[in-house]
C-alpha cells in the first residue's frame, strides 16, 4: 500500500524508459532468428520478466542487465504453451505467430493481460484461418497448425496492434506471400517491421495501411536493436508535468510519438518547450474543457485515457472523453469519485466536471493505466491518500515510485495485506 501526500510540485529531471509494448513484441520476434539478438533499452518491468520466464521454459538463453537484453534462441525447443505465465500477459498472443513460423504448430492458453475489458483474439485467429491454418479451440485453449498454408490476404476488421504484429510474426518464416490490410500504424508496429527487416524478412508497404510480407526459410542470426522510448510513459509524465510540474524536465520525450498530446497542450495553453528530446513543462490548470475521443494512432491513445481524465478534471468547464477502443476501460472513474473528483460515466462517455475540494481516501488501482491515473490523482490531493494496487503499475513502469520521489513526490510505501 502507498501513503501519498499530494499537492507537492514536481521538479528536476525524470527520464522516459524503453517501450513496454515494443519490447514485448520484439522479444517474441527475436526468437525467429534462432540465433543471437541484443535488444537495448528494454524496461525492467514485470511483464518483461514474465516473458523471460516463458523464455526460460522454452530453453531460450538470456542475460538481462542494465536494460540490455541478450537473447540466444539457438536451442529453442517446441513445448506446449499451456502454462500459467501465458495467462499473465497479453503479449503472449505473439507466441501464436512466432511458434507457427518456427514449428508450424502451437498449443496455447488464451492470452491474459490487464482485464479492463474483453480482449478477444478473433482477428488473429481469423487471419490465420484465412491463410490456411487449421484451428481448434476449446475452453481457454487454442491449437493451431500451419503445415498446409497458402498465400493470402486478410483485412483486419478494426485497427489492431496485436493482430498486425502477430500476422507479421506468423509470416516471417513462411515462404509465402501475405497481404495484410488495414494494419495498425502505431510506433510499436513500426518497430517490429524495422526489426523483422533487419532479420531479413521482406516487408513492403503497398499503401499507408497495407503490407505485403514475403517470409524466408531462415533469418539473420546476429542482430542488435535499440528499442524506442515508451510513448505512453512519456505521455504519462507530460500530463504529470502539466498538473504538477515546476519546470519539470522529461528526458527522452519523442515529440513525434506524442503529437496528439502536444497539440492538446497547445490548445489548452499548457506551457512547454522541447529541445533535443527533452520536454520542459510546468503546471497549467483552469483551461476551458474539451471533448475528446480515443482512436488508433495518430489520435488519442486509449492507454492515456485514464490519465487524461485526471488532467481534464482541472479545467474550468466540462470535458468529455469517448472511449472507442475499450468502451469499458472506466474502472478509474469510480475510484476517482472516492477522492471527490466530479467525474462520471454516462451515455458511453466519461464526463468530467471541474474538481472542487479533493479529499483523501483509500483507492484501488485495478489495471496498469487506471492504477497509474489513480496514483497521479493522489498526487493532487491536499491530504493523505492510501493507494492499493502498485503491482499493476509495476507491470509497465520501471522503478516508478523512486523515480517519482526523486522529482519531489511524497510517496511512502507501507505494509498491507491487500497489495
Ligand atoms: N480486437 C478485437 N479482436 C482481436 C484483436 C483486437 O476485437 O482479435 C479489438 C480490441 O478489443 C480493441 C481493438 O481491437 O477494441 C484494438 O485492440 P489491439 O489489438 O490494438 O490491442 P492489443 O494489441 O491487445 C495493445 C497494447 C495495449 C493497448 C492496445 C491499443 C500490447 C501488449 N498491448 O493491445 O496496451 O491498449 O494495443 O493500443 O501491446 C497497456 O499498455 O496498458 C495496454 C493495454
Boltz pocket constraint, residues with backbone or C-beta under 6 A from the ligand:
constraints:
  - pocket:
      binder: B
      contacts: [[A, 20], [A, 21], [A, 24], [A, 90], [A, 91], [A, 114], [A, 118], [A, 119], [A, 120], [A, 121], [A, 122], [A, 123], [A, 124], [A, 125], [A, 158], [A, 159], [A, 160], [A, 161], [A, 162], [A, 163], [A, 184], [A, 301], [A, 302], [A, 303], [A, 324], [A, 325], [A, 326], [A, 368], [A, 369], [A, 396]]
      max_distance: 6.0
